């Protein structure tokens, strides 16, 4: 399987940093918070955040960013 992980010549999806999580045998959540749909072969989320929990149809992330602040996202 091949999923493009570069935009404008820069890496934006990384699966080689920290632990990755496979959710519902379909979604790969990288250690930095990227979400990849393995069936559709699409990047669903390319931002960075810390995975907190997966529950039903939700994935909860925590972000602590100098510019965006601290917050939880679903």
CHARMM-style PDB file with segment names, atoms N, HN, CA, C and O in Angstrom:
ATOM      1  N   UNK     1       0.844  -1.175   0.000  1.00  0.00      PROA
ATOM      2  CA  UNK     1       0.000   0.000   0.000  1.00  0.00      PROA
ATOM      3  C   UNK     1       0.885   1.233   0.000  1.00  0.00      PROA
ATOM      4  O   UNK     1       1.933   1.256   0.646  1.00  0.00      PROA
ATOM      5  N   UNK     2       0.461   2.256  -0.725  1.00  0.00      PROA
ATOM      6  HN  UNK     2      -0.391   2.238  -1.250  1.00  0.00      PROA
ATOM      7  CA  UNK     2       1.227   3.491  -0.813  1.00  0.00      PROA
ATOM      8  C   UNK     2       0.321   4.674  -0.511  1.00  0.00      PROA
ATOM      9  O   UNK     2      -0.733   4.832  -1.127  1.00  0.00      PROA
ATOM     10  N   UNK     3       0.735   5.506   0.440  1.00  0.00      PROA
ATOM     11  HN  UNK     3       1.591   5.379   0.941  1.00  0.00      PROA
ATOM     12  CA  UNK     3       0.027   6.744   0.769  1.00  0.00      PROA
ATOM     13  C   UNK     3       1.049   7.865   0.710  1.00  0.00      PROA
ATOM     14  O   UNK     3       2.093   7.792   1.358  1.00  0.00      PROA
ATOM     15  N   UNK     4       0.760   8.881  -0.049  1.00  0.00      PROA
ATOM     16  HN  UNK     4      -0.088   8.940  -0.576  1.00  0.00      PROA
ATOM     17  CA  UNK     4       1.684  10.004  -0.204  1.00  0.00      PROA
ATOM     18  C   UNK     4       1.760  10.766   1.112  1.00  0.00      PROA
ATOM     19  O   UNK     4       0.740  11.193   1.654  1.00  0.00      PROA
ATOM     20  N   UNK     5       2.958  10.929   1.611  1.00  0.00      PROA
ATOM     21  HN  UNK     5       3.786  10.582   1.170  1.00  0.00      PROA
ATOM     22  CA  UNK     5       3.164  11.620   2.883  1.00  0.00      PROA
ATOM     23  C   UNK     5       3.974  12.889   2.752  1.00  0.00      PROA
ATOM     24  O   UNK     5       4.575  13.354   3.720  1.00  0.00      PROA
ATOM     25  N   UNK     6       3.991  13.450   1.557  1.00  0.00      PROA
ATOM     26  HN  UNK     6       3.502  13.073   0.770  1.00  0.00      PROA
ATOM     27  CA  UNK     6       4.749  14.685   1.329  1.00  0.00      PROA
ATOM     28  C   UNK     6       3.859  15.735   0.665  1.00  0.00      PROA
ATOM     29  O   UNK     6       3.035  15.421  -0.194  1.00  0.00      PROA
ATOM     30  N   UNK     7       4.045  16.973   1.078  1.00  0.00      PROA
ATOM     31  HN  UNK     7       4.715  17.228   1.775  1.00  0.00      PROA
ATOM     32  CA  UNK     7       3.379  18.120   0.468  1.00  0.00      PROA
ATOM     33  C   UNK     7       4.419  19.193   0.247  1.00  0.00      PROA
ATOM     34  O   UNK     7       5.178  19.525   1.157  1.00  0.00      PROA
ATOM     35  N   UNK     8       4.460  19.728  -0.931  1.00  0.00      PROA
ATOM     36  HN  UNK     8       3.843  19.459  -1.671  1.00  0.00      PROA
ATOM     37  CA  UNK     8       5.395  20.812  -1.254  1.00  0.00      PROA
ATOM     38  C   UNK     8       6.827  20.458  -0.884  1.00  0.00      PROA
ATOM     39  O   UNK     8       7.590  21.316  -0.441  1.00  0.00      PROA
ATOM     40  N   UNK     9       7.193  19.176  -1.071  1.00  0.00      PROA
ATOM     41  HN  UNK     9       6.573  18.480  -1.431  1.00  0.00      PROA
ATOM     42  CA  UNK     9       8.554  18.739  -0.816  1.00  0.00      PROA
ATOM     43  C   UNK     9       8.900  18.467   0.630  1.00  0.00      PROA
ATOM     44  O   UNK     9      10.056  18.182   0.939  1.00  0.00      PROA
ATOM     45  N   UNK    10       7.916  18.547   1.536  1.00  0.00      PROA
ATOM     46  HN  UNK    10       6.977  18.778   1.285  1.00  0.00      PROA
ATOM     47  CA  UNK    10       8.177  18.328   2.966  1.00  0.00      PROA
ATOM     48  C   UNK    10       7.324  17.171   3.482  1.00  0.00      PROA
ATOM     49  O   UNK    10       6.207  16.949   3.014  1.00  0.00      PROA
ATOM     50  N   UNK    11       7.875  16.429   4.465  1.00  0.00      PROA
ATOM     51  HN  UNK    11       8.782  16.610   4.845  1.00  0.00      PROA
ATOM     52  CA  UNK    11       7.105  15.368   5.115  1.00  0.00      PROA
ATOM     53  C   UNK    11       5.998  15.987   5.954  1.00  0.00      PROA
ATOM     54  O   UNK    11       6.248  16.903   6.739  1.00  0.00      PROA
ATOM     55  N   UNK    12       4.774  15.490   5.793  1.00  0.00      PROA
ATOM     56  HN  UNK    12       4.571  14.747   5.156  1.00  0.00      PROA
ATOM     57  CA  UNK    12       3.700  15.950   6.652  1.00  0.00      PROA
ATOM     58  C   UNK    12       3.009  14.789   7.355  1.00  0.00      PROA
ATOM     59  O   UNK    12       2.205  15.010   8.261  1.00  0.00      PROA
ATOM     60  N   UNK    13       3.302  13.575   6.959  1.00  0.00      PROA
ATOM     61  HN  UNK    13       3.955  13.395   6.223  1.00  0.00      PROA
ATOM     62  CA  UNK    13       2.796  12.389   7.640  1.00  0.00      PROA
ATOM     63  C   UNK    13       4.002  11.566   8.050  1.00  0.00      PROA
ATOM     64  O   UNK    13       4.837  11.209   7.218  1.00  0.00      PROA
ATOM     65  N   UNK    14       4.089  11.266   9.351  1.00  0.00      PROA
ATOM     66  HN  UNK    14       3.412  11.555  10.027  1.00  0.00      PROA
ATOM     67  CA  UNK    14       5.229  10.508   9.856  1.00  0.00      PROA
ATOM     68  C   UNK    14       4.718   9.347  10.689  1.00  0.00      PROA
ATOM     69  O   UNK    14       3.884   9.528  11.576  1.00  0.00      PROA
ATOM     70  N   UNK    15       5.216   8.166  10.405  1.00  0.00      PROA
ATOM     71  HN  UNK    15       5.894   8.019   9.685  1.00  0.00      PROA
ATOM     72  CA  UNK    15       4.864   6.978  11.189  1.00  0.00      PROA
ATOM     73  C   UNK    15       6.086   6.367  11.854  1.00  0.00      PROA
ATOM     74  O   UNK    15       6.021   5.264  12.397  1.00  0.00      PROA
ATOM     75  N   UNK    16       7.194   7.086  11.809  1.00  0.00      PROA
ATOM     76  HN  UNK    16       7.247   7.982  11.368  1.00  0.00      PROA
ATOM     77  CA  UNK    16       8.429   6.574  12.380  1.00  0.00      PROA
ATOM     78  C   UNK    16       8.782   7.235  13.708  1.00  0.00      PROA
ATOM     79  O   UNK    16       9.870   7.012  14.239  1.00  0.00      PROA
ATOM     80  N   UNK    17       7.870   8.049  14.252  1.00  0.00      PROA
ATOM     81  HN  UNK    17       6.987   8.231  13.821  1.00  0.00      PROA
ATOM     82  CA  UNK    17       8.104   8.745  15.504  1.00  0.00      PROA
ATOM     83  C   UNK    17       7.111   8.224  16.534  1.00  0.00      PROA
ATOM     84  O   UNK    17       5.903   8.262  16.298  1.00  0.00      PROA
ATOM     85  N   UNK    18       7.599   7.738  17.672  1.00  0.00      PROA
ATOM     86  HN  UNK    18       8.580   7.706  17.863  1.00  0.00      PROA
ATOM     87  CA  UNK    18       6.782   7.225  18.779  1.00  0.00      PROA
ATOM     88  C   UNK    18       5.966   6.004  18.350  1.00  0.00      PROA
ATOM     89  O   UNK    18       6.255   5.391  17.322  1.00  0.00      PROA
ATOM     90  N   UNK    19       4.956   5.654  19.130  1.00  0.00      PROA
ATOM     91  HN  UNK    19       4.721   6.151  19.965  1.00  0.00      PROA
ATOM     92  CA  UNK    19       4.141   4.464  18.869  1.00  0.00      PROA
ATOM     93  C   UNK    19       2.945   4.790  17.994  1.00  0.00      PROA
ATOM     94  O   UNK    19       2.319   5.838  18.149  1.00  0.00      PROA
ATOM     95  N   UNK    20       2.632   3.893  17.079  1.00  0.00      PROA
ATOM     96  HN  UNK    20       3.141   3.041  16.954  1.00  0.00      PROA
ATOM     97  CA  UNK    20       1.461   4.032  16.222  1.00  0.00      PROA
ATOM     98  C   UNK    20       0.339   3.170  16.773  1.00  0.00      PROA
ATOM     99  O   UNK    20       0.594   2.172  17.447  1.00  0.00      PROA
ATOM    100  N   UNK    21      -0.915   3.551  16.486  1.00  0.00      PROA
ATOM    101  HN  UNK    21      -1.122   4.361  15.938  1.00  0.00      PROA
ATOM    102  CA  UNK    21      -2.083   2.811  16.959  1.00  0.00      PROA
ATOM    103  C   UNK    21      -2.953   2.448  15.764  1.00  0.00      PROA
ATOM    104  O   UNK    21      -3.236   3.291  14.912  1.00  0.00      PROA
ATOM    105  N   UNK    22      -3.373   1.194  15.708  1.00  0.00      PROA
ATOM    106  HN  UNK    22      -3.144   0.509  16.400  1.00  0.00      PROA
ATOM    107  CA  UNK    22      -4.317   0.749  14.689  1.00  0.00      PROA
ATOM    108  C   UNK    22      -5.691   0.702  15.345  1.00  0.00      PROA
ATOM    109  O   UNK    22      -5.888  -0.016  16.326  1.00  0.00      PROA
ATOM    110  N   UNK    23      -6.642   1.463  14.809  1.00  0.00      PROA
ATOM    111  HN  UNK    23      -6.483   2.046  14.013  1.00  0.00      PROA
ATOM    112  CA  UNK    23      -7.979   1.559  15.406  1.00  0.00      PROA
ATOM    113  C   UNK    23      -9.006   0.954  14.465  1.00  0.00      PROA
ATOM    114  O   UNK    23      -9.063   1.307  13.287  1.00  0.00      PROA
ATOM    115  N   UNK    24      -9.810   0.048  14.981  1.00  0.00      PROA
ATOM    116  HN  UNK    24      -9.764  -0.239  15.938  1.00  0.00      PROA
ATOM    117  CA  UNK    24     -10.875  -0.630  14.243  1.00  0.00      PROA
ATOM    118  C   UNK    24     -10.349  -1.331  12.985  1.00  0.00      PROA
ATOM    119  O   UNK    24     -11.068  -1.443  11.992  1.00  0.00      PROA
ATOM    120  N   UNK    25      -9.108  -1.799  13.026  1.00  0.00      PROA
ATOM    121  HN  UNK    25      -8.525  -1.708  13.832  1.00  0.00      PROA
ATOM    122  CA  UNK    25      -8.488  -2.491  11.891  1.00  0.00      PROA
ATOM    123  C   UNK    25      -8.592  -1.691  10.596  1.00  0.00      PROA
ATOM    124  O   UNK    25      -8.582  -2.262   9.505  1.00  0.00      PROA
ATOM    125  N   UNK    26      -8.690  -0.381  10.717  1.00  0.00      PROA
ATOM    126  HN  UNK    26      -8.697   0.083  11.603  1.00  0.00      PROA
ATOM    127  CA  UNK    26      -8.829   0.454   9.530  1.00  0.00      PROA
ATOM    128  C   UNK    26      -8.017   1.740   9.592  1.00  0.00      PROA
ATOM    129  O   UNK    26      -7.454   2.160   8.581  1.00  0.00      PROA
ATOM    130  N   UNK    27      -7.946   2.363  10.744  1.00  0.00      PROA
ATOM    131  HN  UNK    27      -8.403   2.022  11.566  1.00  0.00      PROA
ATOM    132  CA  UNK    27      -7.325   3.673  10.876  1.00  0.00      PROA
ATOM    133  C   UNK    27      -5.977   3.555  11.578  1.00  0.00      PROA
ATOM    134  O   UNK    27      -5.884   3.007  12.677  1.00  0.00      PROA
ATOM    135  N   UNK    28      -4.944   4.069  10.939  1.00  0.00      PROA
ATOM    136  HN  UNK    28      -5.020   4.514  10.047  1.00  0.00      PROA
ATOM    137  CA  UNK    28      -3.629   4.113  11.544  1.00  0.00      PROA
ATOM    138  C   UNK    28      -3.436   5.504  12.120  1.00  0.00      PROA
ATOM    139  O   UNK    28      -3.504   6.500  11.399  1.00  0.00      PROA
ATOM    140  N   UNK    29      -3.194   5.570  13.426  1.00  0.00      PROA
ATOM    141  HN  UNK    29      -3.138   4.761  14.012  1.00  0.00      PROA
ATOM    142  CA  UNK    29      -2.946   6.837  14.109  1.00  0.00      PROA
ATOM    143  C   UNK    29      -1.464   6.858  14.445  1.00  0.00      PROA
ATOM    144  O   UNK    29      -0.990   6.062  15.256  1.00  0.00      PROA
ATOM    145  N   UNK    30      -0.748   7.758  13.826  1.00  0.00      PROA
ATOM    146  HN  UNK    30      -1.133   8.404  13.167  1.00  0.00      PROA
ATOM    147  CA  UNK    30       0.701   7.802  14.031  1.00  0.00      PROA
ATOM    148  C   UNK    30       1.022   8.365  15.409  1.00  0.00      PROA
ATOM    149  O   UNK    30       0.161   8.939  16.076  1.00  0.00      PROA
ATOM    150  N   UNK    31       2.261   8.194  15.822  1.00  0.00      PROA
ATOM    151  HN  UNK    31       2.961   7.728  15.280  1.00  0.00      PROA
ATOM    152  CA  UNK    31       2.707   8.674  17.122  1.00  0.00      PROA
ATOM    153  C   UNK    31       2.643  10.185  17.270  1.00  0.00      PROA
ATOM    154  O   UNK    31       2.646  10.699  18.389  1.00  0.00      PROA
ATOM    155  N   UNK    32       2.584  10.901  16.152  1.00  0.00      PROA
ATOM    156  HN  UNK    32       2.582  10.484  15.244  1.00  0.00      PROA
ATOM    157  CA  UNK    32       2.478  12.366  16.235  1.00  0.00      PROA
ATOM    158  C   UNK    32       1.065  12.861  15.948  1.00  0.00      PROA
ATOM    159  O   UNK    32       0.829  14.069  15.928  1.00  0.00      PROA
ATOM    160  N   UNK    33       0.113  11.938  15.723  1.00  0.00      PROA
ATOM    161  HN  UNK    33       0.305  10.957  15.739  1.00  0.00      PROA
ATOM    162  CA  UNK    33      -1.284  12.336  15.586  1.00  0.00      PROA
ATOM    163  C   UNK    33      -1.868  12.308  14.190  1.00  0.00      PROA
ATOM    164  O   UNK    33      -3.033  12.668  14.024  1.00  0.00      PROA
ATOM    165  N   UNK    34      -1.129  11.905  13.190  1.00  0.00      PROA
ATOM    166  HN  UNK    34      -0.182  11.613  13.325  1.00  0.00      PROA
ATOM    167  CA  UNK    34      -1.704  11.786  11.846  1.00  0.00      PROA
ATOM    168  C   UNK    34      -2.680  10.619  11.828  1.00  0.00      PROA
ATOM    169  O   UNK    34      -2.451   9.610  12.495  1.00  0.00      PROA
ATOM    170  N   UNK    35      -3.774  10.748  11.066  1.00  0.00      PROA
ATOM    171  HN  UNK    35      -3.960  11.567  10.524  1.00  0.00      PROA
ATOM    172  CA  UNK    35      -4.738   9.656  10.923  1.00  0.00      PROA
ATOM    173  C   UNK    35      -4.810   9.277   9.452  1.00  0.00      PROA
ATOM    174  O   UNK    35      -5.040  10.117   8.582  1.00  0.00      PROA
ATOM    175  N   UNK    36      -4.608   7.989   9.199  1.00  0.00      PROA
ATOM    176  HN  UNK    36      -4.421   7.307   9.905  1.00  0.00      PROA
ATOM    177  CA  UNK    36      -4.630   7.479   7.829  1.00  0.00      PROA
ATOM    178  C   UNK    36      -5.699   6.398   7.734  1.00  0.00      PROA
ATOM    179  O   UNK    36      -5.702   5.453   8.524  1.00  0.00      PROA
ATOM    180  N   UNK    37      -6.605   6.534   6.769  1.00  0.00      PROA
ATOM    181  HN  UNK    37      -6.601   7.301   6.127  1.00  0.00      PROA
ATOM    182  CA  UNK    37      -7.605   5.517   6.490  1.00  0.00      PROA
ATOM    183  C   UNK    37      -6.941   4.494   5.577  1.00  0.00      PROA
ATOM    184  O   UNK    37      -6.670   4.781   4.411  1.00  0.00      PROA
ATOM    185  N   UNK    38      -6.682   3.308   6.102  1.00  0.00      PROA
ATOM    186  HN  UNK    38      -6.903   3.075   7.050  1.00  0.00      PROA
ATOM    187  CA  UNK    38      -5.952   2.301   5.346  1.00  0.00      PROA
ATOM    188  C   UNK    38      -6.785   1.666   4.246  1.00  0.00      PROA
ATOM    189  O   UNK    38      -6.232   1.187   3.256  1.00  0.00      PROA
ATOM    190  N   UNK    39      -8.108   1.652   4.400  1.00  0.00      PROA
ATOM    191  HN  UNK    39      -8.557   2.041   5.204  1.00  0.00      PROA
ATOM    192  CA  UNK    39      -8.958   1.084   3.351  1.00  0.00      PROA
ATOM    193  C   UNK    39      -9.080   2.034   2.170  1.00  0.00      PROA
ATOM    194  O   UNK    39      -8.968   1.609   1.021  1.00  0.00      PROA
ATOM    195  N   UNK    40      -9.306   3.301   2.437  1.00  0.00      PROA
ATOM    196  HN  UNK    40      -9.398   3.647   3.371  1.00  0.00      PROA
ATOM    197  CA  UNK    40      -9.461   4.305   1.381  1.00  0.00      PROA
ATOM    198  C   UNK    40      -8.124   4.850   0.893  1.00  0.00      PROA
ATOM    199  O   UNK    40      -8.058   5.516  -0.140  1.00  0.00      PROA
ATOM    200  N   UNK    41      -7.050   4.563   1.645  1.00  0.00      PROA
ATOM    201  HN  UNK    41      -7.103   4.022   2.485  1.00  0.00      PROA
ATOM    202  CA  UNK    41      -5.705   5.046   1.332  1.00  0.00      PROA
ATOM    203  C   UNK    41      -5.673   6.568   1.254  1.00  0.00      PROA
ATOM    204  O   UNK    41      -5.164   7.154   0.298  1.00  0.00      PROA
ATOM    205  N   UNK    42      -6.243   7.197   2.307  1.00  0.00      PROA
ATOM    206  HN  UNK    42      -6.656   6.720   3.083  1.00  0.00      PROA
ATOM    207  CA  UNK    42      -6.290   8.653   2.375  1.00  0.00      PROA
ATOM    208  C   UNK    42      -5.811   9.125   3.734  1.00  0.00      PROA
ATOM    209  O   UNK    42      -6.009   8.458   4.749  1.00  0.00      PROA
ATOM    210  N   UNK    43      -5.179  10.283   3.732  1.00  0.00      PROA
ATOM    211  HN  UNK    43      -5.019  10.825   2.907  1.00  0.00      PROA
ATOM    212  CA  UNK    43      -4.808  10.930   4.984  1.00  0.00      PROA
ATOM    213  C   UNK    43      -6.018  11.727   5.445  1.00  0.00      PROA
ATOM    214  O   UNK    43      -6.478  12.628   4.743  1.00  0.00      PROA
ATOM    215  N   UNK    44      -6.539  11.393   6.635  1.00  0.00      PROA
ATOM    216  HN  UNK    44      -6.165  10.661   7.204  1.00  0.00      PROA
ATOM    217  CA  UNK    44      -7.718  12.081   7.156  1.00  0.00      PROA
ATOM    218  C   UNK    44      -7.343  13.292   8.001  1.00  0.00      PROA
ATOM    219  O   UNK    44      -8.076  14.280   8.049  1.00  0.00      PROA
ATOM    220  N   UNK    45      -6.191  13.203   8.669  1.00  0.00      PROA
ATOM    221  HN  UNK    45      -5.596  12.400   8.630  1.00  0.00      PROA
ATOM    222  CA  UNK    45      -5.749  14.309   9.518  1.00  0.00      PROA
ATOM    223  C   UNK    45      -4.233  14.354   9.468  1.00  0.00      PROA
ATOM    224  O   UNK    45      -3.573  13.352   9.742  1.00  0.00      PROA
ATOM    225  N   UNK    46      -3.676  15.504   9.121  1.00  0.00      PROA
ATOM    226  HN  UNK    46      -4.213  16.318   8.899  1.00  0.00      PROA
ATOM    227  CA  UNK    46      -2.227  15.600   9.005  1.00  0.00      PROA
ATOM    228  C   UNK    46      -1.612  16.535  10.034  1.00  0.00      PROA
ATOM    229  O   UNK    46      -0.432  16.874   9.934  1.00  0.00      PROA
ATOM    230  N   UNK    47      -2.394  16.957  11.022  1.00  0.00      PROA
ATOM    231  HN  UNK    47      -3.352  16.682  11.103  1.00  0.00      PROA
ATOM    232  CA  UNK    47      -1.858  17.792  12.087  1.00  0.00      PROA
ATOM    233  C   UNK    47      -1.120  16.953  13.109  1.00  0.00      PROA
ATOM    234  O   UNK    47      -1.055  15.730  12.989  1.00  0.00      PROA
ATOM    235  N   UNK    48      -0.569  17.603  14.102  1.00  0.00      PROA
ATOM    236  HN  UNK    48      -0.621  18.597  14.199  1.00  0.00      PROA
ATOM    237  CA  UNK    48       0.126  16.862  15.142  1.00  0.00      PROA
ATOM    238  C   UNK    48      -0.560  17.097  16.481  1.00  0.00      PROA
ATOM    239  O   UNK    48      -0.932  18.221  16.817  1.00  0.00      PROA
ATOM    240  N   UNK    49      -0.721  16.021  17.235  1.00  0.00      PROA
ATOM    241  HN  UNK    49      -0.420  15.107  16.962  1.00  0.00      PROA
ATOM    242  CA  UNK    49      -1.352  16.058  18.545  1.00  0.00      PROA
ATOM    243  C   UNK    49      -1.062  14.738  19.243  1.00  0.00      PROA
ATOM    244  O   UNK    49      -0.567  13.797  18.623  1.00  0.00      PROA
ATOM    245  N   UNK    50      -1.367  14.672  20.521  1.00  0.00      PROA
ATOM    246  HN  UNK    50      -1.769  15.437  21.025  1.00  0.00      PROA
ATOM    247  CA  UNK    50      -1.141  13.453  21.294  1.00  0.00      PROA
ATOM    248  C   UNK    50      -2.460  12.691  21.425  1.00  0.00      PROA
ATOM    249  O   UNK    50      -3.468  13.248  21.859  1.00  0.00      PROA
ATOM    250  N   UNK    51      -2.439  11.424  21.049  1.00  0.00      PROA
ATOM    251  HN  UNK    51      -1.620  10.972  20.697  1.00  0.00      PROA
ATOM    252  CA  UNK    51      -3.630  10.585  21.168  1.00  0.00      PROA
ATOM    253  C   UNK    51      -3.956  10.380  22.642  1.00  0.00      PROA
ATOM    254  O   UNK    51      -3.092   9.992  23.428  1.00  0.00      PROA
ATOM    255  N   UNK    52      -5.214  10.643  23.014  1.00  0.00      PROA
ATOM    256  HN  UNK    52      -5.916  10.957  22.376  1.00  0.00      PROA
ATOM    257  CA  UNK    52      -5.666  10.440  24.383  1.00  0.00      PROA
ATOM    258  C   UNK    52      -6.479   9.155  24.473  1.00  0.00      PROA
ATOM    259  O   UNK    52      -6.238   8.304  25.330  1.00  0.00      PROA
ATOM    260  N   UNK    53      -7.464   9.033  23.554  1.00  0.00      PROA
ATOM    261  HN  UNK    53      -7.659   9.725  22.858  1.00  0.00      PROA
ATOM    262  CA  UNK    53      -8.356   7.884  23.628  1.00  0.00      PROA
ATOM    263  C   UNK    53      -9.117   7.699  22.321  1.00  0.00      PROA
ATOM    264  O   UNK    53      -9.419   8.661  21.615  1.00  0.00      PROA
ATOM    265  N   UNK    54      -9.419   6.442  22.018  1.00  0.00      PROA
ATOM    266  HN  UNK    54      -9.174   5.660  22.591  1.00  0.00      PROA
ATOM    267  CA  UNK    54     -10.302   6.094  20.913  1.00  0.00      PROA
ATOM    268  C   UNK    54     -11.568   5.527  21.527  1.00  0.00      PROA
ATOM    269  O   UNK    54     -11.497   4.634  22.371  1.00  0.00      PROA
ATOM    270  N   UNK    55     -12.722   6.029  21.120  1.00  0.00      PROA
ATOM    271  HN  UNK    55     -12.779   6.755  20.435  1.00  0.00      PROA
ATOM    272  CA  UNK    55     -13.984   5.594  21.698  1.00  0.00      PROA
ATOM    273  C   UNK    55     -15.078   5.633  20.637  1.00  0.00      PROA
ATOM    274  O   UNK    55     -15.394   6.697  20.103  1.00  0.00      PROA
ATOM    275  N   UNK    56     -15.653   4.477  20.335  1.00  0.00      PROA
ATOM    276  HN  UNK    56     -15.397   3.614  20.769  1.00  0.00      PROA
ATOM    277  CA  UNK    56     -16.690   4.369  19.308  1.00  0.00      PROA
ATOM    278  C   UNK    56     -16.218   4.994  17.999  1.00  0.00      PROA
ATOM    279  O   UNK    56     -15.256   4.511  17.401  1.00  0.00      PROA
ATOM    280  N   UNK    57     -16.873   6.055  17.546  1.00  0.00      PROA
ATOM    281  HN  UNK    57     -17.654   6.447  18.031  1.00  0.00      PROA
ATOM    282  CA  UNK    57     -16.499   6.710  16.297  1.00  0.00      PROA
ATOM    283  C   UNK    57     -15.664   7.966  16.510  1.00  0.00      PROA
ATOM    284  O   UNK    57     -15.507   8.768  15.589  1.00  0.00      PROA
ATOM    285  N   UNK    58     -15.125   8.146  17.718  1.00  0.00      PROA
ATOM    286  HN  UNK    58     -15.253   7.495  18.466  1.00  0.00      PROA
ATOM    287  CA  UNK    58     -14.354   9.349  18.021  1.00  0.00      PROA
ATOM    288  C   UNK    58     -12.914   9.014  18.389  1.00  0.00      PROA
ATOM    289  O   UNK    58     -12.626   7.981  18.995  1.00  0.00      PROA
ATOM    290  N   UNK    59     -12.039   9.904  18.011  1.00  0.00      PROA
ATOM    291  HN  UNK    59     -12.273  10.743  17.519  1.00  0.00      PROA
ATOM    292  CA  UNK    59     -10.646   9.836  18.414  1.00  0.00      PROA
ATOM    293  C   UNK    59     -10.360  11.151  19.122  1.00  0.00      PROA
ATOM    294  O   UNK    59     -10.587  12.219  18.554  1.00  0.00      PROA
ATOM    295  N   UNK    60      -9.869  11.089  20.349  1.00  0.00      PROA
ATOM    296  HN  UNK    60      -9.685  10.222  20.810  1.00  0.00      PROA
ATOM    297  CA  UNK    60      -9.647  12.281  21.153  1.00  0.00      PROA
ATOM    298  C   UNK    60      -8.150  12.574  21.219  1.00  0.00      PROA
ATOM    299  O   UNK    60      -7.347  11.706  21.561  1.00  0.00      PROA
ATOM    300  N   UNK    61      -7.791  13.817  20.884  1.00  0.00      PROA
ATOM    301  HN  UNK    61      -8.443  14.522  20.606  1.00  0.00      PROA
ATOM    302  CA  UNK    61      -6.407  14.266  20.897  1.00  0.00      PROA
ATOM    303  C   UNK    61      -6.246  15.416  21.889  1.00  0.00      PROA
ATOM    304  O   UNK    61      -7.190  16.151  22.177  1.00  0.00      PROA
ATOM    305  N   UNK    62      -5.028  15.547  22.399  1.00  0.00      PROA
ATOM    306  HN  UNK    62      -4.261  14.950  22.165  1.00  0.00      PROA
ATOM    307  CA  UNK    62      -4.664  16.698  23.225  1.00  0.00      PROA
ATOM    308  C   UNK    62      -3.557  17.449  22.500  1.00  0.00      PROA
ATOM    309  O   UNK    62      -2.586  16.844  22.043  1.00  0.00      PROA
ATOM    310  N   UNK    63      -3.699  18.750  22.395  1.00  0.00      PROA
ATOM    311  HN  UNK    63      -4.487  19.241  22.766  1.00  0.00      PROA
ATOM    312  CA  UNK    63      -2.696  19.598  21.761  1.00  0.00      PROA
ATOM    313  C   UNK    63      -2.215  20.645  22.756  1.00  0.00      PROA
ATOM    314  O   UNK    63      -3.006  21.281  23.452  1.00  0.00      PROA
ATOM    315  N   UNK    64      -0.912  20.805  22.803  1.00  0.00      PROA
ATOM    316  HN  UNK    64      -0.269  20.288  22.237  1.00  0.00      PROA
ATOM    317  CA  UNK    64      -0.307  21.858  23.609  1.00  0.00      PROA
ATOM    318  C   UNK    64       0.648  22.590  22.680  1.00  0.00      PROA
ATOM    319  O   UNK    64       1.811  22.211  22.545  1.00  0.00      PROA
ATOM    320  N   UNK    65       0.150  23.635  22.044  1.00  0.00      PROA
ATOM    321  HN  UNK    65      -0.796  23.943  22.153  1.00  0.00      PROA
ATOM    322  CA  UNK    65       0.882  24.354  21.009  1.00  0.00      PROA
ATOM    323  C   UNK    65       1.140  25.784  21.456  1.00  0.00      PROA
ATOM    324  O   UNK    65       0.258  26.436  22.016  1.00  0.00      PROA
ATOM    325  N   UNK    66       2.336  26.262  21.210  1.00  0.00      PROA
ATOM    326  HN  UNK    66       3.052  25.732  20.755  1.00  0.00      PROA
ATOM    327  CA  UNK    66       2.693  27.621  21.619  1.00  0.00      PROA
ATOM    328  C   UNK    66       1.812  28.676  20.947  1.00  0.00      PROA
ATOM    329  O   UNK    66       1.547  29.725  21.534  1.00  0.00      PROA
ATOM    330  N   UNK    67       1.359  28.406  19.729  1.00  0.00      PROA
ATOM    331  HN  UNK    67       1.574  27.554  19.252  1.00  0.00      PROA
ATOM    332  CA  UNK    67       0.547  29.376  19.004  1.00  0.00      PROA
ATOM    333  C   UNK    67      -0.952  29.136  19.174  1.00  0.00      PROA
ATOM    334  O   UNK    67      -1.724  30.089  19.279  1.00  0.00      PROA
ATOM    335  N   UNK    68      -1.368  27.865  19.202  1.00  0.00      PROA
ATOM    336  HN  UNK    68      -0.740  27.091  19.118  1.00  0.00      PROA
ATOM    337  CA  UNK    68      -2.795  27.526  19.304  1.00  0.00      PROA
ATOM    338  C   UNK    68      -3.275  27.359  20.737  1.00  0.00      PROA
ATOM    339  O   UNK    68      -4.476  27.442  20.997  1.00  0.00      PROA
ATOM    340  N   UNK    69      -2.365  27.125  21.663  1.00  0.00      PROA
ATOM    341  HN  UNK    69      -1.390  27.058  21.451  1.00  0.00      PROA
ATOM    342  CA  UNK    69      -2.721  26.929  23.064  1.00  0.00      PROA
ATOM    343  C   UNK    69      -2.923  25.462  23.392  1.00  0.00      PROA
ATOM    344  O   UNK    69      -2.558  24.578  22.617  1.00  0.00      PROA
ATOM    345  N   UNK    70      -3.522  25.214  24.577  1.00  0.00      PROA
ATOM    346  HN  UNK    70      -3.818  25.933  25.207  1.00  0.00      PROA
ATOM    347  CA  UNK    70      -3.780  23.857  25.042  1.00  0.00      PROA
ATOM    348  C   UNK    70      -5.259  23.551  24.863  1.00  0.00      PROA
ATOM    349  O   UNK    70      -6.115  24.337  25.269  1.00  0.00      PROA
ATOM    350  N   UNK    71      -5.563  22.389  24.247  1.00  0.00      PROA
ATOM    351  HN  UNK    71      -4.868  21.750  23.918  1.00  0.00      PROA
ATOM    352  CA  UNK    71      -6.968  22.025  24.058  1.00  0.00      PROA
ATOM    353  C   UNK    71      -7.097  20.560  23.664  1.00  0.00      PROA
ATOM    354  O   UNK    71      -6.145  19.924  23.210  1.00  0.00      PROA
ATOM    355  N   UNK    72      -8.312  20.050  23.854  1.00  0.00      PROA
ATOM    356  HN  UNK    72      -9.085  20.567  24.223  1.00  0.00      PROA
ATOM    357  CA  UNK    72      -8.662  18.691  23.409  1.00  0.00      PROA
ATOM    358  C   UNK    72      -9.473  18.808  22.125  1.00  0.00      PROA
ATOM    359  O   UNK    72     -10.248  19.750  21.959  1.00  0.00      PROA
ATOM    360  N   UNK    73      -9.295  17.859  21.225  1.00  0.00      PROA
ATOM    361  HN  UNK    73      -8.665  17.094  21.360  1.00  0.00      PROA
ATOM    362  CA  UNK    73     -10.034  17.853  19.963  1.00  0.00      PROA
ATOM    363  C   UNK    73     -10.578  16.448  19.707  1.00  0.00      PROA
ATOM    364  O   UNK    73      -9.972  15.453  20.106  1.00  0.00      PROA
ATOM    365  N   UNK    74     -11.727  16.383  19.038  1.00  0.00      PROA
ATOM    366  HN  UNK    74     -12.218  17.191  18.714  1.00  0.00      PROA
ATOM    367  CA  UNK    74     -12.367  15.102  18.730  1.00  0.00      PROA
ATOM    368  C   UNK    74     -12.360  14.882  17.247  1.00  0.00      PROA
ATOM    369  OT1 UNK    74     -12.853  13.858  16.773  1.00  0.00      PROA
TER     370      UNK     74
END
